[in-house]
Amino acid sequence: MTDAERHDDKHLREQRLQRNLKILVVGLGILILVALAAVVVGIVTQSSKNAQIGQPTATIPLSSGGSIAFELPNGAKIVSISLSGNRLAVHYEGQEGTGIAILDVETGQRVLDVKPTVSIPKI
């Protein structure tokens, strides 16, 4: 094998290696883009599942077979429920703090909202 043939062979191997490296880099770039797109789709899907239009509504079943639906502050969870006569008190806690909604059992209407506030101590 002459020097020219060895040089050509070495040159062909370098070109093949460069071509293979280019293919590898492009393939990995495509994989990164596909993974990023999957993450974005996952985030959008989860956020659309968790997104709520307007106020969330809580439905409380009654022993009489009916139910009362009323609006809660966004992200609020019911802590306790208490019934007295035809009034239903629903204690809830949420991002905006705690509160009590008083509902009329017969009409299902909200009668009163009780929101505790922090008072400034008197000196």
N, C-alpha and C positions, 0 to 999 in steps of 0.2 A: 504494500500500500504506500503510495507516494504521499508527500507532504500536502499536496493539493487535495487529494482524496480525504486525508485525515481532517484537513481544515473544513472541507465541505460537509463531512460527516458530523463534525463538532458543531458547525453552523446549523445544520438541520436539527440536531438534538436541542440546541438552544431555542430555535424557533418553535419546535414542538413543545418544549417546556413552557415557553412564554405563552403559547396558545392555550395550553392546559391551565396555566395559572389565570389567564384572562377568563376562561370558561368558569373556573372555580370562583373567582371574585364576583362575576356576574350572577352566578347561581346563588351564592351566599347573600348578595344584595337583594335578589328577588325573594329569598326566604325571609330576610329581615323585613321587607315591605309587606309580605303576606302576614307575618306575625304581628306587625304593627296594626295592620288593617283588622286582624282578628281581635286585637285588644280594643280598638276603637269601637268595633261593632258590639263587643261585649259590654263596654261601658254604656253605649247608647241604649242597648237593649235593657240593661239593668235600670238605668235612670228613667226610661220610659215606663217600666213596670212600677217603679217607686213614685213616679210623678203623680200628683193628684190635682185634679182641676177643682178649684174652689176649696171649700172647707170639707174635711172628712166628716162622714155621717156615722154616728153610732146608732145601732138598733138594739133596743132592750126588749126581750120578750116578756110578756106579762102572764101571770098565772091564769088569767081569764081566756087565754088563747090569742089575744091580740099582741101588738107590739107598738113601741114608741120609737120613732126615729128623730134624732136631733143632731145639730151640728156641734162638733168639737173643734177647738183650736188645732191648727196644723201640728201633727206629731204628738198630740195628747193621748194619754192612756187612762182608762177608767180605773180608779183605785178602789172605790166602794160605791154601793148603792143602798139607799135606805128608803123605806116606804112608810108614810104616816098619813092615814086617811086616803085622800085622793091626790096627795102630793108625793112626788118621787124626787129624792135628792141624789144627785150623781156627783160624786167627788172625783175629780180628774187632775192629773198632773201632766204638764207639757213643757215645751221649750220656753214658753212665756211665763211659766210659774204654775201655781196650783189654783184651783177654783172649784166652785160648787154650782151646778145648774139645778134649779128647782123646776120640775115639770108637772103639769096638770095631767093626771092619768086619764081622765075622761076625754079631754080634748087633744092631748098630746102636745099642747103648746108650752113653750118655755115661759114660766111665770116670772122667774127672777134669776139673776146671775150674781153670785157672791164671789168677789175677788179680794182676797186679803192684801193689804198694803203694809208696807213697813212705815211705822210712825217714827218721827224724830223725837228722841227723848227730851223731856222738858228739864231745864236746868234751874 
